[in-house]
Amino acid sequence: MGEAENGVKGLKLIRKLRPDVITLDIQMPEMGGIEVLRTIKAERLDCAVIILSAMPELTYREQCLALGADHVFDKTSEFKKVIEVLLAL
């Protein structure tokens, strides 16, 4: 289990720990969640990706899913769904 304060550190931690599941926020310092997601998929890192964001606009949701996110949730209203997804994994 790990936690990072920004996208750059998060990506380094993902590469090191090779977690089964990661959660990302779209807005993170230094490297946003969408860019981290692109990198994870480009490097073919094998993990499920859950995007949590307070920016629930359909364009963000569609973009994240098109880039390979497994789930995208509005953290202000759909946070409980994350637990359901984690239990299902």
Secondary structure, 3 states (H helix, E strand, C coil): CCCCCCHHHHHHHHHHHCCCEEEEECCCCCCCHHHHHHHHHHCCCCCEEEEEECCCCHHHHHHHHHHCCCEEEECCCCHHHHHHHHHHC
